[in-house]
Amino acid sequence: MDELIDIFIRMGVISCYMKSRINLGGTPFERLRSRYENTDTKCPDCGYVCDSCSWTSKSDGRRVVYHYVCPSCDADREHVFRLTK
């Protein structure tokens, strides 16, 4: 698990400060998805703010994709992270 956190730090997803404060509940992938659900709530296309938005995440082993569709305007939003050694 610490290896995945270090990958996210190198990718600029989380800071070193956050690493020391991460709640160990859930995987790093789940925690990042939760971050999007709690902070990335405003649709950049229509301005709709979703208080209970639900991002999906999937991985093929080489990359992690976080995806969300706005319930107001159906705009697709994705964050893609490539995992490298």
N, CA, C and O atoms as a Tinker XYZ file with bonds, in Angstrom:
   340  protein
     1  N      0.827000   -1.190000    0.000000    73     2
     2  CA     0.000000    0.000000    0.000000    64     1     3
     3  C      0.870000    1.253000    0.000000    63     2     4     5
     4  O      0.552000    2.209000   -0.707000    81     3
     5  N      1.946000    1.280000    0.761000    73     3     6
     6  CA     2.818000    2.448000    0.772000    64     5     7
     7  C      3.420000    2.693000   -0.605000    63     6     8     9
     8  O      3.675000    3.838000   -0.977000    81     7
     9  N      3.649000    1.614000   -1.368000    73     7    10
    10  CA     4.190000    1.772000   -2.723000    64     9    11
    11  C      3.215000    2.550000   -3.602000    63    10    12    13
    12  O      3.641000    3.408000   -4.374000    81    11
    13  N      1.912000    2.266000   -3.500000    73    11    14
    14  CA     0.919000    2.995000   -4.289000    64    13    15
    15  C      0.840000    4.451000   -3.856000    63    14    16    17
    16  O      0.692000    5.337000   -4.698000    81    15
    17  N      0.934000    4.709000   -2.577000    73    15    18
    18  CA     0.921000    6.087000   -2.092000    64    17    19
    19  C      2.122000    6.834000   -2.648000    63    18    20    21
    20  O      2.000000    7.985000   -3.068000    81    19
    21  N      3.292000    6.181000   -2.652000    73    19    22
    22  CA     4.483000    6.811000   -3.209000    64    21    23
    23  C      4.321000    7.101000   -4.699000    63    22    24    25
    24  O      4.789000    8.133000   -5.180000    81    23
    25  N      3.660000    6.197000   -5.442000    73    23    26
    26  CA     3.387000    6.438000   -6.862000    64    25    27
    27  C      2.533000    7.689000   -7.009000    63    26    28    29
    28  O      2.827000    8.544000   -7.844000    81    27
    29  N      1.482000    7.804000   -6.209000    73    27    30
    30  CA     0.611000    8.970000   -6.290000    64    29    31
    31  C      1.367000   10.246000   -5.940000    63    30    32    33
    32  O      1.110000   11.295000   -6.531000    81    31
    33  N      2.303000   10.173000   -4.981000    73    31    34
    34  CA     3.091000   11.351000   -4.623000    64    33    35
    35  C      3.954000   11.763000   -5.809000    63    34    36    37
    36  O      4.017000   12.945000   -6.148000    81    35
    37  N      4.622000   10.795000   -6.445000    73    35    38
    38  CA     5.468000   11.113000   -7.599000    64    37    39
    39  C      4.640000   11.684000   -8.745000    63    38    40    41
    40  O      5.135000   12.500000   -9.523000    81    39
    41  N      3.382000   11.257000   -8.852000    73    39    42
    42  CA     2.512000   11.747000   -9.916000    64    41    43
    43  C      1.901000   13.097000   -9.558000    63    42    44    45
    44  O      1.221000   13.703000  -10.386000    81    43
    45  N      2.130000   13.574000   -8.349000    73    43    46
    46  CA     1.604000   14.865000   -7.944000    64    45    47
    47  C      0.159000   14.818000   -7.484000    63    46    48    49
    48  O     -0.481000   15.860000   -7.345000    81    47
    49  N     -0.366000   13.613000   -7.245000    73    47    50
    50  CA    -1.763000   13.491000   -6.831000    64    49    51
    51  C     -1.932000   13.866000   -5.370000    63    50    52    53
    52  O     -2.896000   14.538000   -5.003000    81    51
    53  N     -1.006000   13.438000   -4.546000    73    51    54
    54  CA    -1.055000   13.799000   -3.128000    64    53    55
    55  C      0.316000   14.302000   -2.712000    63    54    56    57
    56  O      1.329000   13.928000   -3.302000    81    55
    57  N      0.343000   15.132000   -1.715000    73    55    58
    58  CA     1.602000   15.702000   -1.242000    64    57    59
    59  C      2.198000   14.826000   -0.147000    63    58    60    61
    60  O      1.521000   13.971000    0.423000    81    59
    61  N      3.473000   15.054000    0.132000    73    59    62
    62  CA     4.135000   14.321000    1.215000    64    61    63
    63  C      3.444000   14.592000    2.544000    63    62    64    65
    64  O      3.340000   13.697000    3.383000    81    63
    65  N      2.972000   15.813000    2.741000    73    63    66
    66  CA     2.259000   16.154000    3.966000    64    65    67
    67  C      1.008000   15.297000    4.109000    63    66    68    69
    68  O      0.709000   14.788000    5.189000    81    67
    69  N      0.279000   15.145000    3.000000    73    67    70
    70  CA    -0.942000   14.346000    3.055000    64    69    71
    71  C     -0.622000   12.893000    3.366000    63    70    72    73
    72  O     -1.400000   12.226000    4.048000    81    71
    73  N      0.513000   12.385000    2.877000    73    71    74
    74  CA     0.864000   10.990000    3.126000    64    73    75
    75  C      0.897000   10.701000    4.619000    63    74    76    77
    76  O      0.428000    9.652000    5.062000    81    75
    77  N      1.444000   11.621000    5.390000    73    75    78
    78  CA     1.543000   11.384000    6.824000    64    77    79
    79  C      0.186000   11.510000    7.516000    63    78    80    81
    80  O      0.038000   11.076000    8.658000    81    79
    81  N     -0.802000   12.095000    6.842000    73    79    82
    82  CA    -2.104000   12.317000    7.462000    64    81    83
    83  C     -3.192000   11.413000    6.887000    63    82    84    85
    84  O     -4.356000   11.535000    7.271000    81    83
    85  N     -2.838000   10.514000    5.980000    73    83    86
    86  CA    -3.837000    9.665000    5.332000    64    85    87
    87  C     -4.431000    8.682000    6.329000    63    86    88    89
    88  O     -3.713000    8.015000    7.074000    81    87
    89  N     -5.740000    8.609000    6.325000    73    87    90
    90  CA    -6.433000    7.605000    7.102000    64    89    91
    91  C     -6.206000    6.269000    6.405000    63    90    92    93
    92  O     -6.436000    6.167000    5.200000    81    91
    93  N     -5.773000    5.267000    7.110000    73    91    94
    94  CA    -5.431000    4.002000    6.483000    64    93    95
    95  C     -6.648000    3.175000    6.096000    63    94    96    97
    96  O     -6.480000    2.043000    5.643000    81    95
    97  N     -7.859000    3.684000    6.253000    73    95    98
    98  CA    -9.053000    2.969000    5.826000    64    97    99
    99  C     -9.183000    3.005000    4.317000    63    98   100   101
   100  O     -9.162000    4.084000    3.725000    81    99
   101  N     -9.316000    1.856000    3.683000    73    99   102
   102  CA    -9.468000    1.796000    2.234000    64   101   103
   103  C     -8.140000    1.826000    1.511000    63   102   104   105
   104  O     -7.094000    2.095000    2.103000    81   103
   105  N     -8.200000    1.547000    0.224000    73   103   106
   106  CA    -6.994000    1.553000   -0.596000    64   105   107
   107  C     -6.688000    2.980000   -1.038000    63   106   108   109
   108  O     -7.549000    3.853000   -0.928000    81   107
   109  N     -5.489000    3.230000   -1.530000    73   107   110
   110  CA    -5.193000    4.559000   -2.067000    64   109   111
   111  C     -6.149000    4.955000   -3.188000    63   110   112   113
   112  O     -6.514000    6.124000   -3.314000    81   111
   113  N     -6.556000    3.973000   -4.005000    73   111   114
   114  CA    -7.506000    4.253000   -5.079000    64   113   115
   115  C     -8.853000    4.711000   -4.531000    63   114   116   117
   116  O     -9.453000    5.653000   -5.050000    81   115
   117  N     -9.325000    4.043000   -3.481000    73   115   118
   118  CA   -10.600000    4.422000   -2.862000    64   117   119
   119  C    -10.519000    5.799000   -2.229000    63   118   120   121
   120  O    -11.466000    6.581000   -2.308000    81   119
   121  N     -9.383000    6.098000   -1.597000    73   119   122
   122  CA    -9.226000    7.403000   -0.959000    64   121   123
   123  C     -9.183000    8.524000   -1.995000    63   122   124   125
   124  O     -9.726000    9.604000   -1.761000    81   123
   125  N     -8.544000    8.277000   -3.135000    73   123   126
   126  CA    -8.507000    9.296000   -4.175000    64   125   127
   127  C     -9.895000    9.499000   -4.777000    63   126   128   129
   128  O    -10.299000   10.633000   -5.034000    81   127
   129  N    -10.628000    8.407000   -5.003000    73   127   130
   130  CA   -12.000000    8.532000   -5.503000    64   129   131
   131  C    -12.855000    9.324000   -4.510000    63   130   132   133
   132  O    -13.652000   10.171000   -4.912000    81   131
   133  N    -12.691000    9.052000   -3.236000    73   131   134
   134  CA   -13.428000    9.782000   -2.204000    64   133   135
   135  C    -13.073000   11.264000   -2.231000    63   134   136   137
   136  O    -13.934000   12.117000   -2.016000    81   135
   137  N    -11.809000   11.567000   -2.493000    73   135   138
   138  CA   -11.389000   12.970000   -2.592000    64   137   139
   139  C    -12.126000   13.667000   -3.726000    63   138   140   141
   140  O    -12.623000   14.780000   -3.555000    81   139
   141  N    -12.199000   13.017000   -4.884000    73   139   142
   142  CA   -12.938000   13.611000   -6.004000    64   141   143
   143  C    -14.409000   13.803000   -5.640000    63   142   144   145
   144  O    -14.995000   14.841000   -5.947000    81   143
   145  N    -14.999000   12.814000   -4.991000    73   143   146
   146  CA   -16.418000   12.908000   -4.629000    64   145   147
   147  C    -16.686000   14.027000   -3.640000    63   146   148   149
   148  O    -17.791000   14.570000   -3.605000    81   147
   149  N    -15.692000   14.379000   -2.837000    73   147   150
   150  CA   -15.885000   15.405000   -1.819000    64   149   151
   151  C    -15.389000   16.787000   -2.224000    63   150   152   153
   152  O    -15.794000   17.779000   -1.617000    81   151
   153  N    -14.526000   16.883000   -3.228000    73   151   154
   154  CA   -13.962000   18.187000   -3.580000    64   153   155
   155  C    -14.233000   18.614000   -5.022000    63   154   156   157
   156  O    -14.288000   19.812000   -5.302000    81   155
   157  N    -14.401000   17.677000   -5.930000    73   155   158
   158  CA   -14.601000   17.995000   -7.342000    64   157   159
   159  C    -16.088000   17.843000   -7.658000    63   158   160   161
   160  O    -16.485000   16.939000   -8.393000    81   159
   161  N    -16.905000   18.735000   -7.096000    73   159   162
   162  CA   -18.357000   18.562000   -7.152000    64   161   163
   163  C    -19.060000   19.496000   -8.134000    63   162   164   165
   164  O    -20.252000   19.330000   -8.392000    81   163
   165  N    -18.339000   20.480000   -8.688000    73   163   166
   166  CA   -18.966000   21.438000   -9.594000    64   165   167
   167  C    -18.638000   21.094000  -11.043000    63   166   168   169
   168  O    -17.469000   20.962000  -11.407000    81   167
   169  N    -19.675000   20.950000  -11.867000    73   167   170
   170  CA   -19.487000   20.647000  -13.278000    64   169   171
   171  C    -18.912000   21.873000  -13.985000    63   170   172   173
   172  O    -19.493000   22.956000  -13.911000    81   171
   173  N    -17.768000   21.713000  -14.676000    73   171   174
   174  CA   -17.188000   22.856000  -15.371000    64   173   175
   175  C    -17.991000   23.286000  -16.600000    63   174   176   177
   176  O    -17.818000   24.402000  -17.090000    81   175
   177  N    -18.864000   22.417000  -17.100000    73   175   178
   178  CA   -19.651000   22.748000  -18.295000    64   177   179
   179  C    -20.916000   23.547000  -17.978000    63   178   180   181
   180  O    -21.201000   24.552000  -18.629000    81   179
   181  N    -21.677000   23.091000  -16.968000    73   179   182
   182  CA   -22.961000   23.752000  -16.701000    64   181   183
   183  C    -23.020000   24.432000  -15.333000    63   182   184   185
   184  O    -23.953000   25.189000  -15.063000    81   183
   185  N    -22.038000   24.174000  -14.468000    73   183   186
   186  CA   -22.021000   24.799000  -13.151000    64   185   187
   187  C    -22.813000   24.063000  -12.089000    63   186   188   189
   188  O    -22.856000   24.495000  -10.937000    81   187
   189  N    -23.443000   22.952000  -12.461000    73   187   190
   190  CA   -24.222000   22.169000  -11.498000    64   189   191
   191  C    -23.310000   21.674000  -10.374000    63   190   192   193
   192  O    -22.219000   21.166000  -10.630000    81   191
   193  N    -23.764000   21.826000   -9.137000    73   191   194
   194  CA   -23.015000   21.338000   -7.983000    64   193   195
   195  C    -23.733000   20.127000   -7.431000    63   194   196   197
   196  O    -24.900000   20.206000   -7.048000    81   195
   197  N    -23.039000   19.013000   -7.392000    73   195   198
   198  CA   -23.616000   17.747000   -6.932000    64   197   199
   199  C    -23.111000   17.448000   -5.530000    63   198   200   201
   200  O    -21.912000   17.257000   -5.323000    81   199
   201  N    -24.017000   17.408000   -4.576000    73   199   202
   202  CA   -23.634000   17.126000   -3.196000    64   201   203
   203  C    -23.404000   15.645000   -2.938000    63   202   204   205
   204  O    -22.759000   15.276000   -1.956000    81   203
   205  N    -23.928000   14.796000   -3.813000    73   203   206
   206  CA   -23.765000   13.349000   -3.614000    64   205   207
   207  C    -23.248000   12.696000   -4.887000    63   206   208   209
   208  O    -23.712000   11.624000   -5.276000    81   207
   209  N    -22.284000   13.348000   -5.534000    73   207   210
   210  CA   -21.767000   12.805000   -6.790000    64   209   211
   211  C    -21.003000   11.511000   -6.537000    63   210   212   213
   212  O    -20.418000   11.310000   -5.473000    81   211
   213  N    -21.024000   10.656000   -7.524000    73   211   214
   214  CA   -20.399000    9.354000   -7.397000    64   213   215
   215  C    -19.462000    9.117000   -8.574000    63   214   216   217
   216  O    -19.909000    8.901000   -9.701000    81   215
   217  N    -18.176000    9.157000   -8.309000    73   215   218
   218  CA   -17.171000    8.868000   -9.315000    64   217   219
   219  C    -16.968000    7.363000   -9.374000    63   218   220   221
   220  O    -17.036000    6.685000   -8.349000    81   219
   221  N    -16.719000    6.840000  -10.564000    73   219   222
   222  CA   -16.362000    5.433000  -10.696000    64   221   223
   223  C    -14.869000    5.360000  -10.952000    63   222   224   225
   224  O    -14.266000    6.313000  -11.446000    81   223
   225  N    -14.282000    4.238000  -10.618000    73   223   226
   226  CA   -12.855000    4.053000  -10.893000    64   225   227
   227  C    -12.636000    2.653000  -11.421000    63   226   228   229
   228  O    -13.309000    1.703000  -11.019000    81   227
   229  N    -11.671000    2.543000  -12.340000    73   227   230
   230  CA   -11.287000    1.236000  -12.850000    64   229   231
   231  C     -9.810000    1.281000  -13.205000    63   230   232   233
   232  O     -9.242000    2.345000  -13.448000    81   231
   233  N     -9.206000    0.110000  -13.228000    73   231   234
   234  CA    -7.788000    0.012000  -13.539000    64   233   235
   235  C     -7.536000   -1.218000  -14.388000    63   234   236   237
   236  O     -8.161000   -2.261000  -14.196000    81   235
   237  N     -6.616000   -1.083000  -15.325000    73   235   238
   238  CA    -6.210000   -2.231000  -16.129000    64   237   239
   239  C     -4.791000   -2.674000  -15.752000    63   238   240   241
   240  O     -4.177000   -3.470000  -16.463000    81   239
   241  N     -4.278000   -2.160000  -14.642000    73   239   242
   242  CA    -2.937000   -2.492000  -14.191000    64   241   243
   243  C     -1.884000   -1.514000  -14.685000    63   242   244   245
   244  O     -0.820000   -1.397000  -14.077000    81   243
   245  N     -2.159000   -0.815000  -15.767000    73   243   246
   246  CA    -1.226000    0.178000  -16.299000    64   245   247
   247  C     -1.702000    1.592000  -16.060000    63   246   248   249
   248  O     -0.903000    2.529000  -16.082000    81   247
   249  N     -2.996000    1.761000  -15.830000    73   247   250
   250  CA    -3.531000    3.085000  -15.573000    64   249   251
   251  C     -4.790000    2.968000  -14.724000    63   250   252   253
   252  O     -5.442000    1.925000  -14.690000    81   251
   253  N     -5.111000    4.048000  -14.046000    73   251   254
   254  CA    -6.324000    4.142000  -13.236000    64   253   255
   255  C     -7.159000    5.272000  -13.832000    63   254   256   257
   256  O     -6.656000    6.369000  -14.071000    81   255
   257  N     -8.444000    4.989000  -14.068000    73   255   258
   258  CA    -9.350000    5.978000  -14.652000    64   257   259
   259  C    -10.473000    6.265000  -13.660000    63   258   260   261
   260  O    -11.181000    5.355000  -13.227000    81   259
   261  N    -10.626000    7.541000  -13.307000    73   259   262
   262  CA   -11.740000    8.000000  -12.480000    64   261   263
   263  C    -12.705000    8.711000  -13.423000    63   262   264   265
   264  O    -12.293000    9.573000  -14.199000    81   263
   265  N    -13.993000    8.351000  -13.359000    73   263   266
   266  CA   -14.961000    8.848000  -14.330000    64   265   267
   267  C    -16.223000    9.333000  -13.620000    63   266   268   269
   268  O    -16.657000    8.757000  -12.622000    81   267
   269  N    -16.796000   10.401000  -14.157000    73   267   270
   270  CA   -18.032000   10.968000  -13.608000    64   269   271
   271  C    -18.853000   11.554000  -14.746000    63   270   272   273
   272  O    -18.303000   12.163000  -15.664000    81   271
   273  N    -20.164000   11.374000  -14.688000    73   271   274
   274  CA   -21.088000   11.973000  -15.655000    64   273   275
   275  C    -22.015000   12.913000  -14.885000    63   274   276   277
   276  O    -22.675000   12.501000  -13.931000    81   275
   277  N    -22.059000   14.179000  -15.307000    73   275   278
   278  CA   -22.906000   15.171000  -14.649000    64   277   279
   279  C    -24.371000   14.789000  -14.822000    63   278   280   281
   280  O    -24.802000   14.535000  -15.947000    81   279
   281  N    -25.149000   14.741000  -13.744000    73   279   282
   282  CA   -26.564000   14.393000  -13.861000    64   281   283
   283  C    -27.399000   15.499000  -14.503000    63   282   284   285
   284  O    -28.535000   15.253000  -14.908000    81   283
   285  N    -26.860000   16.702000  -14.601000    73   283   286
   286  CA   -27.601000   17.819000  -15.170000    64   285   287
   287  C    -27.427000   17.932000  -16.687000    63   286   288   289
   288  O    -28.404000   18.093000  -17.419000    81   287
   289  N    -26.166000   17.847000  -17.156000    73   287   290
   290  CA   -25.913000   18.072000  -18.587000    64   289   291
   291  C    -25.255000   16.881000  -19.285000    63   290   292   293
   292  O    -24.961000   16.952000  -20.478000    81   291
   293  N    -25.021000   15.791000  -18.555000    73   291   294
   294  CA   -24.400000   14.572000  -19.095000    64   293   295
   295  C    -22.962000   14.766000  -19.572000    63   294   296   297
   296  O    -22.465000   13.968000  -20.367000    81   295
   297  N    -22.295000   15.804000  -19.102000    73   295   298
   298  CA   -20.896000   16.009000  -19.461000    64   297   299
   299  C    -20.038000   14.926000  -18.802000    63   298   300   301
   300  O    -20.209000   14.618000  -17.623000    81   299
   301  N    -19.118000   14.357000  -19.574000    73   299   302
   302  CA   -18.193000   13.350000  -19.058000    64   301   303
   303  C    -16.951000   14.025000  -18.507000    63   302   304   305
   304  O    -16.405000   14.949000  -19.112000    81   303
   305  N    -16.516000   13.551000  -17.355000    73   303   306
   306  CA   -15.260000   14.031000  -16.780000    64   305   307
   307  C    -14.426000   12.827000  -16.408000    63   306   308   309
   308  O    -14.943000   11.855000  -15.858000    81   307
   309  N    -13.140000   12.884000  -16.703000    73   307   310
   310  CA   -12.227000   11.790000  -16.378000    64   309   311
   311  C    -10.905000   12.336000  -15.860000    63   310   312   313
   312  O    -10.430000   13.394000  -16.273000    81   311
   313  N    -10.341000   11.584000  -14.953000    73   311   314
   314  CA    -8.961000   11.785000  -14.512000    64   313   315
   315  C     -8.261000   10.459000  -14.756000    63   314   316   317
   316  O     -8.694000    9.424000  -14.248000    81   315
   317  N     -7.191000   10.481000  -15.525000    73   315   318
   318  CA    -6.464000    9.263000  -15.867000    64   317   319
   319  C     -5.047000    9.362000  -15.328000    63   318   320   321
   320  O     -4.355000   10.360000  -15.530000    81   319
   321  N     -4.629000    8.302000  -14.636000    73   319   322
   322  CA    -3.281000    8.225000  -14.079000    64   321   323
   323  C     -2.597000    6.998000  -14.642000    63   322   324   325
   324  O     -3.109000    5.885000  -14.528000    81   323
   325  N     -1.446000    7.198000  -15.245000    73   323   326
   326  CA    -0.646000    6.077000  -15.752000    64   325   327
   327  C      0.279000    5.608000  -14.649000    63   326   328   329
   328  O      0.980000    6.404000  -14.023000    81   327
   329  N      0.271000    4.309000  -14.420000    73   327   330
   330  CA     1.113000    3.710000  -13.393000    64   329   331
   331  C      2.376000    3.182000  -14.063000    63   330   332   333
   332  O      2.306000    2.351000  -14.968000    81   331
   333  N      3.524000    3.666000  -13.617000    73   331   334
   334  CA     4.794000    3.217000  -14.166000    64   333   335
   335  C      5.704000    2.755000  -13.049000    63   334   336   337
   336  O      5.510000    3.089000  -11.880000    81   335
   337  N      6.687000    1.991000  -13.430000    73   335   338
   338  CA     7.646000    1.522000  -12.430000    64   337   339
   339  C      8.815000    2.443000  -12.363000    63   338   340
   340  O      9.735000    2.216000  -11.577000    81   339
